[in-house]
């Protein structure tokens, strides 16, 4: 795709990047003649067994039992990876290649307490003790351990200890309400619950003792509650992590043995409990972190995330490639948006990961991070929503001209990115650089034919090892197949619109279930938001398309949150319409524009276009969205009132 080149790989990238060195190894050890990224990607998705076996060998995966094959059957769903192999994800994380015992591997910052640093040796020691503590509580392979805890070292240690035993981990961030948590955990029936008593969010103390009691009462499977005195002090964590002579050991589990359960957002119905396996997560994260993000022992890897978002699970695999991780718990906007950038300086962050909305908020606020902090960033990652061209430009103008920006898109479903960046490729304004190695991403038209250079459904037409092992309590795989394989049998449909250019670059234009369809022309939502929220008076927005009998254009409704003191008068409406007409097309001009106090968002900050559309077409609020999955459930009432005013009756 055409666009302004903002960053170009250095001339010696083949010698200095991990992907470059992997290419050299492939040529010498496997005879693979791939001279550039395009050829490497093509080989990686054409010969899946050879590619994924090369990842296994290149990163020297520790197998307690060697596999009998790599991928004997590529049929989806259910393609079997590395049959016969036994291994353990936690063993590879705690191997911490390239780090000495005294090297920092966890740097944790919090608005609830002073910073904590753990060396490689201290992390292993903490995991050894907590694993022994879990054994004392009767935890063994297959048991579930649940953490109602934030992005802090205790949560990380608990995950590693749980995984070392072959038990299964699940976390919810403590901002989740009781109903949201129990909707998730009643499905998996945890044996042990570890929970904080509260936390500090900016200048606010948030007590969670009542929520913890409610969660415990709703989970009869819980035999032990371990409290972390994170806000009030005290708690039982010290007893769980008590001194012991028990050695640190790692259960040798099959490749697909459950490692952790992640959840869909749960905005409609119960959240889907997505089971990820030890081997698939290990191989996928080794590939992404080392090869695509170019992380290694010289790096400090940060991603702003909570334990309720899959980016936390992605972040904490960092030590498996030798990178130290930087954790943060608190309000990223307190006392100002510059706080995370100052943290990056203090912690020596070399790779800074965040969400596209955060970057755009910094841009809108006029923040220039390179002026408020002495940054040493080599890489910057953006995910959670498409990053528009102006977001790319701001990064290179305001953050740093020499870093590589990775705009990534993937999902909880695979706990990684399908599309992103690579050290061998330039960064072009407004486009995602590539499809990731081993991810056979294509754009399909409605008939299931691959298309290039035009909008299509994002599909993955060959298996990936980190595709879910399955859903919990879905023994025959019915729910799993319905979620991904019903539209195009045997092909994973992800639910995004994507355009893939001849050169392999990609543009994601929003969720396919939130498409704006005007006269048969599909319009993505991301470019729409880029224009509307580019206006200084507009703080946030959400747009939905409603079908209308006999009218092929349907009805386009735009909702805007305006800056303090700004009212939505006819002049403001005219300005918004004019900007959309000029920047996009007449088809993008909404039929109605309404002012609302807030746009409904999930706890991971995603806009709820589909629930809004359902409410406006007569679905009751309580059926359209699970309020506990929202950061601002009260925001839905404005849409229910509008539906009522428009004469739409609830079903």
Secondary structure, 3 states (H helix, E strand, C coil): CCCCEEECCCCCHHHHCHHHHHHHHHHHHHCCCCCCHHHHHHHHHHCHHHHHHHHHHHCCCCCCECCCCCCCCCCCCCCCCCCCCEECHHHHHHHCCCCCCCCEEEEEEECCCCCEEEEHHHHHHHHHHHHHHHHHCCCCCCCEEEEECCCCHHHHHHHHHHHHCCCEEEEECCCCCHHHHHHHHHHHCCCEEEEECEEEECCEEEECHHHHHHHHHHCCCCCEEEEECCCCCCECHHHHCCCCCCCCCCCCEECCCEEEEEECCCCCCCCCEEEEEHHHHHHHHHHHHHHHCCCCCCCEEEECCCCCCHHHHHHCCHHHHCCEEEEEECCCCCCCCCHHHHHHHHHCCCEEEEEHHHHHHHHHCCCCHHHHCCCCCCEEEEECCCCCHHHHHHHHHHHCCCCEEEECEEECCCCEEEEECCCCCCEECCCECEECCCCCEEEECCCCCEECCCEEEEEECCCCCCCCCEECCCCCCHHHHHHHCCCCCCCEEEEEEEEECCCCCEEEEEEHHHCEEECCEEECHHHHHHHHCCCCCEEEEEEEEEEECCEEEEEEEEEEEECCCCCCCHHHHHHHHHHHHHHCCHHHCCCEEEECCCCCEECCCCECHHHHHHHHCCCCHHHHCCHHHECCHHHHHHHHHHHHHCCCCCC
